[in-house]
């Protein structure tokens, strides 16, 4: 029983096609047939039932294929671990993420794909408020954080990659006069009181809310600021003001609120979410993670 025979058998069992297996392995169909015939001769039983229309595994072939597929998976996993060890990718990553559902879900999907390539890297993911994420990045507790671009734009010694972009919109409460009006624009709220979510203490003039409003021809009248997102959301629900936020599940799934995406030609109507790390953090695990993130995004 040779390695080539096993490869030919498994690929044919996977595709139930001799021609499909030949294309996948970049060899000729007669070679596939010949290798499987030799394997059947050595095993003294048939692996496939063949006719002019289809290829079907025999009962014995199914049993052998099931076991060999498991061994193949374990072998691939062992090879990945060996390669990682050789390239010194083994290590750990501590990743911080904002508490919002959309960001957390996106990061989790990426980390799941990354772990398949680097199973020996231990990954810890934590959700925290933006101010705690920045503090953790600055004191080297986090290797990387996923956070809105304007929250890390002015940090020093930081390298970032845009992981995804999220829509920006106006959020109003159910009793607001414009709640059911179609075709609402940001300019319609020029005389409204704005609630501002500001977890990282960004000056108003640098906030995307301020710049969006200015681009619409007015200066926003901020009547209250919040560092806690739940308090911020509750105040909008209570009708204390309107807000400009980026799209999150907690907002768009709230039946008491209306999220109105900015459809005008605003330069900041899509807010980039950045994966950020310290420029001097060059551990192999972090470098591998950011290299993967660049391709993933």
LOFI-808729 format. One record per residue (C-alpha): residue number from 1; residue in three letters; x, y, z. Coordinates in nm, 3 decimals. Example, Ala and Ser with C-alpha at 12.3 -4.5 7.8 and 13.67 -1.06 7.14 Angstrom:
<rs>
(1,'ALA',(1.230,-0.450,0.780))
(2,'SER',(1.367,-0.106,0.714))
</rs>
This chain:
<rs>
(1,'UNK',(0.000,0.000,0.000))
(2,'UNK',(0.165,0.322,-0.117))
(3,'UNK',(0.103,0.688,-0.041))
(4,'UNK',(-0.010,0.747,-0.399))
(5,'UNK',(-0.261,0.461,-0.379))
(6,'UNK',(-0.414,0.606,-0.063))
(7,'UNK',(-0.432,0.955,-0.216))
(8,'UNK',(-0.602,0.819,-0.526))
(9,'UNK',(-0.850,0.619,-0.319))
(10,'UNK',(-0.942,0.906,-0.085))
(11,'UNK',(-0.981,1.162,-0.365))
(12,'UNK',(-1.201,0.924,-0.563))
(13,'UNK',(-1.404,0.844,-0.250))
(14,'UNK',(-1.442,1.215,-0.181))
(15,'UNK',(-1.561,1.297,-0.533))
(16,'UNK',(-1.704,0.961,-0.648))
(17,'UNK',(-1.546,1.033,-0.981))
(18,'UNK',(-1.226,0.897,-1.132))
(19,'UNK',(-1.195,1.193,-1.368))
(20,'UNK',(-1.263,1.441,-1.085))
(21,'UNK',(-0.998,1.276,-0.868))
(22,'UNK',(-0.751,1.287,-1.157))
(23,'UNK',(-0.806,1.661,-1.204))
(24,'UNK',(-0.770,1.727,-0.831))
(25,'UNK',(-0.443,1.534,-0.809))
(26,'UNK',(-0.309,1.659,-1.145))
(27,'UNK',(-0.254,1.308,-1.279))
(28,'UNK',(-0.419,1.108,-1.557))
(29,'UNK',(-0.740,0.910,-1.512))
(30,'UNK',(-0.573,0.581,-1.615))
(31,'UNK',(-0.319,0.637,-1.337))
(32,'UNK',(-0.602,0.675,-1.084))
(33,'UNK',(-0.769,0.356,-1.206))
(34,'UNK',(-0.442,0.163,-1.207))
(35,'UNK',(-0.344,0.270,-0.852))
(36,'UNK',(-0.686,0.182,-0.710))
(37,'UNK',(-0.684,-0.155,-0.888))
(38,'UNK',(-0.343,-0.234,-0.731))
(39,'UNK',(-0.476,-0.132,-0.389))
(40,'UNK',(-0.782,-0.356,-0.429))
(41,'UNK',(-0.560,-0.645,-0.534))
(42,'UNK',(-0.348,-0.601,-0.223))
(43,'UNK',(-0.652,-0.571,0.005))
(44,'UNK',(-0.832,-0.864,-0.168))
(45,'UNK',(-1.165,-0.677,-0.186))
(46,'UNK',(-1.323,-0.414,-0.408))
(47,'UNK',(-1.340,-0.053,-0.296))
(48,'UNK',(-1.578,0.078,-0.563))
(49,'UNK',(-1.870,-0.047,-0.766))
(50,'UNK',(-1.812,0.082,-1.118))
(51,'UNK',(-2.043,0.122,-1.416))
(52,'UNK',(-2.058,0.354,-1.713))
(53,'UNK',(-2.268,0.614,-1.526))
(54,'UNK',(-2.140,0.627,-1.168))
(55,'UNK',(-1.881,0.525,-0.911))
(56,'UNK',(-2.008,0.408,-0.569))
(57,'UNK',(-1.815,0.293,-0.263))
(58,'UNK',(-1.865,-0.067,-0.159))
(59,'UNK',(-1.943,-0.139,0.207))
(60,'UNK',(-1.578,-0.225,0.263))
(61,'UNK',(-1.472,0.091,0.080))
(62,'UNK',(-1.696,0.305,0.302))
(63,'UNK',(-1.544,0.156,0.617))
(64,'UNK',(-1.189,0.211,0.493))
(65,'UNK',(-1.261,0.563,0.366))
(66,'UNK',(-1.420,0.672,0.697))
(67,'UNK',(-1.112,0.563,0.894))
(68,'UNK',(-0.863,0.704,0.648))
(69,'UNK',(-1.040,1.042,0.634))
(70,'UNK',(-0.997,1.071,1.011))
(71,'UNK',(-0.630,0.978,0.985))
(72,'UNK',(-0.587,1.230,0.702))
(73,'UNK',(-0.731,1.507,0.922))
(74,'UNK',(-0.502,1.415,1.212))
(75,'UNK',(-0.204,1.403,0.975))
(76,'UNK',(-0.279,1.750,0.834))
(77,'UNK',(-0.316,1.886,1.187))
(78,'UNK',(0.015,1.731,1.291))
(79,'UNK',(0.187,1.875,0.982))
(80,'UNK',(0.050,2.223,1.061))
(81,'UNK',(0.180,2.199,1.416))
(82,'UNK',(0.520,2.084,1.293))
(83,'UNK',(0.544,2.369,1.042))
(84,'UNK',(0.435,2.622,1.303))
(85,'UNK',(0.700,2.494,1.541))
(86,'UNK',(0.965,2.517,1.271))
(87,'UNK',(0.865,2.873,1.185))
(88,'UNK',(0.841,2.964,1.553))
(89,'UNK',(0.482,3.079,1.529))
(90,'UNK',(0.392,2.910,1.855))
(91,'UNK',(0.299,3.158,2.124))
(92,'UNK',(-0.004,3.344,2.245))
(93,'UNK',(-0.226,3.636,2.146))
(94,'UNK',(-0.445,3.847,2.370))
(95,'UNK',(-0.698,4.035,2.160))
(96,'UNK',(-0.934,4.303,2.287))
(97,'UNK',(-1.262,4.390,2.120))
(98,'UNK',(-1.541,4.641,2.177))
(99,'UNK',(-1.845,4.487,2.348))
(100,'UNK',(-2.072,4.533,2.046))
(101,'UNK',(-2.217,4.226,1.876))
(102,'UNK',(-2.115,4.304,1.517))
(103,'UNK',(-1.748,4.372,1.596))
(104,'UNK',(-1.723,4.070,1.824))
(105,'UNK',(-1.881,3.840,1.564))
(106,'UNK',(-1.654,3.962,1.285))
(107,'UNK',(-1.343,3.919,1.498))
(108,'UNK',(-1.449,3.571,1.615))
(109,'UNK',(-1.493,3.454,1.255))
(110,'UNK',(-1.149,3.582,1.164))
(111,'UNK',(-0.986,3.422,1.469))
(112,'UNK',(-1.151,3.089,1.388))
(113,'UNK',(-0.995,3.093,1.039))
(114,'UNK',(-0.660,3.205,1.180))
(115,'UNK',(-0.655,2.920,1.434))
(116,'UNK',(-0.695,2.663,1.155))
(117,'UNK',(-0.364,2.782,1.011))
(118,'UNK',(-0.188,2.830,1.346))
(119,'UNK',(-0.335,2.578,1.593))
(120,'UNK',(-0.039,2.611,1.833))
(121,'UNK',(-0.099,2.980,1.900))
(122,'UNK',(-0.303,3.027,2.214))
(123,'UNK',(-0.571,3.293,2.160))
(124,'UNK',(-0.746,3.490,2.432))
(125,'UNK',(-1.025,3.728,2.326))
(126,'UNK',(-1.181,3.978,2.565))
(127,'UNK',(-1.462,4.231,2.523))
(128,'UNK',(-1.423,4.562,2.700))
(129,'UNK',(-1.507,4.931,2.683))
(130,'UNK',(-1.305,5.138,2.437))
(131,'UNK',(-1.113,5.327,2.708))
(132,'UNK',(-1.006,4.999,2.868))
(133,'UNK',(-0.898,4.862,2.532))
(134,'UNK',(-0.673,5.160,2.466))
(135,'UNK',(-0.534,5.144,2.818))
(136,'UNK',(-0.463,4.773,2.774))
(137,'UNK',(-0.292,4.833,2.441))
(138,'UNK',(-0.076,5.111,2.583))
(139,'UNK',(0.041,4.903,2.880))
(140,'UNK',(0.104,4.597,2.659))
(141,'UNK',(-0.173,4.387,2.815))
(142,'UNK',(-0.335,4.346,2.472))
(143,'UNK',(-0.135,4.239,2.169))
(144,'UNK',(-0.402,4.392,1.947))
(145,'UNK',(-0.745,4.553,1.976))
(146,'UNK',(-1.039,4.589,1.737))
(147,'UNK',(-1.181,4.939,1.771))
(148,'UNK',(-1.329,5.223,1.567))
(149,'UNK',(-1.072,5.411,1.362))
(150,'UNK',(-1.136,5.751,1.517))
(151,'UNK',(-1.066,5.606,1.864))
(152,'UNK',(-0.705,5.516,1.774))
(153,'UNK',(-0.636,5.774,1.504))
(154,'UNK',(-0.430,5.995,1.734))
(155,'UNK',(-0.249,5.729,1.938))
(156,'UNK',(0.129,5.722,1.913))
(157,'UNK',(0.343,5.424,1.809))
(158,'UNK',(0.045,5.227,1.680))
(159,'UNK',(0.009,5.026,1.359))
(160,'UNK',(-0.341,4.956,1.229))
(161,'UNK',(-0.518,4.750,0.965))
(162,'UNK',(-0.876,4.820,0.855))
(163,'UNK',(-1.062,4.495,0.921))
(164,'UNK',(-1.405,4.605,0.796))
(165,'UNK',(-1.621,4.914,0.757))
(166,'UNK',(-1.959,4.971,0.918))
(167,'UNK',(-2.241,5.202,0.816))
(168,'UNK',(-2.302,5.525,1.003))
(169,'UNK',(-2.654,5.650,1.067))
(170,'UNK',(-2.887,5.867,1.271))
(171,'UNK',(-3.070,5.709,1.563))
(172,'UNK',(-3.401,5.857,1.679))
(173,'UNK',(-3.656,5.750,1.938))
(174,'UNK',(-4.004,5.619,1.862))
(175,'UNK',(-4.191,5.938,1.957))
(176,'UNK',(-3.968,6.162,1.746))
(177,'UNK',(-4.166,6.360,1.482))
(178,'UNK',(-3.943,6.223,1.204))
(179,'UNK',(-3.965,5.857,1.314))
(180,'UNK',(-4.199,5.757,1.029))
(181,'UNK',(-4.089,6.012,0.772))
(182,'UNK',(-3.923,5.864,0.460))
(183,'UNK',(-3.606,6.003,0.305))
(184,'UNK',(-3.469,6.161,0.623))
(185,'UNK',(-3.126,6.324,0.600))
(186,'UNK',(-2.883,6.443,0.865))
(187,'UNK',(-2.956,6.805,0.768))
(188,'UNK',(-3.314,6.754,0.895))
(189,'UNK',(-3.172,6.748,1.250))
(190,'UNK',(-2.985,7.080,1.238))
(191,'UNK',(-3.183,7.218,1.537))
(192,'UNK',(-3.196,6.892,1.738))
(193,'UNK',(-3.017,6.817,2.063))
(194,'UNK',(-2.750,6.552,2.008))
(195,'UNK',(-2.643,6.282,2.252))
(196,'UNK',(-2.280,6.184,2.210))
(197,'UNK',(-2.118,5.852,2.290))
(198,'UNK',(-1.758,5.937,2.378))
(199,'UNK',(-1.587,5.646,2.557))
(200,'UNK',(-1.232,5.756,2.475))
(201,'UNK',(-1.251,6.129,2.553))
(202,'UNK',(-1.205,6.253,2.195))
(203,'UNK',(-1.241,6.633,2.151))
(204,'UNK',(-1.569,6.712,1.974))
(205,'UNK',(-1.393,6.874,1.678))
(206,'UNK',(-1.218,6.545,1.604))
(207,'UNK',(-1.528,6.327,1.639))
(208,'UNK',(-1.689,6.181,1.326))
(209,'UNK',(-2.027,6.308,1.454))
(210,'UNK',(-1.906,6.668,1.445))
(211,'UNK',(-1.750,6.631,1.101))
(212,'UNK',(-2.059,6.467,0.953))
(213,'UNK',(-2.284,6.744,1.084))
(214,'UNK',(-2.047,7.014,0.961))
(215,'UNK',(-2.046,6.847,0.620))
(216,'UNK',(-2.427,6.873,0.628))
(217,'UNK',(-2.408,7.246,0.696))
(218,'UNK',(-2.453,7.282,1.070))
(219,'UNK',(-2.272,7.247,1.402))
(220,'UNK',(-2.426,6.979,1.625))
(221,'UNK',(-2.573,7.097,1.955))
(222,'UNK',(-2.443,6.832,2.197))
(223,'UNK',(-2.658,6.832,2.509))
(224,'UNK',(-2.513,6.525,2.686))
(225,'UNK',(-2.216,6.290,2.662))
(226,'UNK',(-2.181,5.929,2.774))
(227,'UNK',(-1.895,5.689,2.831))
(228,'UNK',(-2.125,5.390,2.889))
(229,'UNK',(-2.304,5.259,2.578))
(230,'UNK',(-2.605,5.120,2.767))
(231,'UNK',(-2.670,5.454,2.934))
(232,'UNK',(-2.627,5.627,2.600))
(233,'UNK',(-2.879,5.393,2.432))
(234,'UNK',(-3.129,5.428,2.716))
(235,'UNK',(-3.118,5.808,2.693))
(236,'UNK',(-3.202,5.790,2.323))
(237,'UNK',(-3.493,5.555,2.403))
(238,'UNK',(-3.619,5.803,2.660))
(239,'UNK',(-3.636,6.073,2.394))
(240,'UNK',(-3.365,6.290,2.547))
(241,'UNK',(-3.201,6.353,2.209))
(242,'UNK',(-3.089,6.209,1.877))
(243,'UNK',(-2.751,6.054,1.799))
(244,'UNK',(-2.517,5.962,1.517))
(245,'UNK',(-2.365,5.615,1.565))
(246,'UNK',(-2.225,5.336,1.357))
(247,'UNK',(-2.444,5.036,1.285))
(248,'UNK',(-2.459,4.783,1.566))
(249,'UNK',(-2.699,4.499,1.643))
(250,'UNK',(-2.802,4.660,1.973))
(251,'UNK',(-2.928,4.962,1.779))
(252,'UNK',(-3.093,4.816,1.469))
(253,'UNK',(-3.271,4.539,1.665))
(254,'UNK',(-3.423,4.785,1.915))
(255,'UNK',(-3.793,4.829,1.832))
(256,'UNK',(-3.802,5.164,2.015))
(257,'UNK',(-3.540,5.316,1.787))
(258,'UNK',(-3.499,5.387,1.419))
(259,'UNK',(-3.158,5.365,1.259))
(260,'UNK',(-3.140,5.579,0.944))
(261,'UNK',(-2.828,5.505,0.735))
(262,'UNK',(-2.660,5.809,0.585))
(263,'UNK',(-2.723,5.780,0.214))
(264,'UNK',(-2.592,6.122,0.122))
(265,'UNK',(-2.243,6.159,-0.016))
(266,'UNK',(-2.074,6.201,0.322))
(267,'UNK',(-1.701,6.119,0.336))
(268,'UNK',(-1.746,5.940,0.670))
(269,'UNK',(-2.071,5.752,0.616))
(270,'UNK',(-1.877,5.426,0.654))
(271,'UNK',(-1.667,5.409,0.969))
(272,'UNK',(-1.354,5.188,0.949))
(273,'UNK',(-1.297,4.935,1.227))
(274,'UNK',(-0.925,4.904,1.293))
(275,'UNK',(-0.714,4.620,1.423))
(276,'UNK',(-0.440,4.805,1.615))
(277,'UNK',(-0.109,4.699,1.772))
(278,'UNK',(0.197,4.872,1.910))
(279,'UNK',(0.461,4.931,1.645))
(280,'UNK',(0.732,4.769,1.858))
(281,'UNK',(0.533,4.449,1.915))
(282,'UNK',(0.702,4.221,1.667))
(283,'UNK',(0.638,3.883,1.823))
(284,'UNK',(0.603,3.609,1.557))
(285,'UNK',(0.244,3.537,1.666))
(286,'UNK',(0.140,3.901,1.629))
(287,'UNK',(0.317,3.935,1.294))
(288,'UNK',(0.142,3.622,1.168))
(289,'UNK',(-0.192,3.751,1.294))
(290,'UNK',(-0.160,4.089,1.120))
(291,'UNK',(-0.038,3.927,0.800))
(292,'UNK',(-0.347,3.709,0.805))
(293,'UNK',(-0.572,4.009,0.887))
(294,'UNK',(-0.445,4.197,0.581))
(295,'UNK',(-0.554,3.911,0.356))
(296,'UNK',(-0.877,3.847,0.548))
(297,'UNK',(-0.998,4.206,0.534))
</rs>
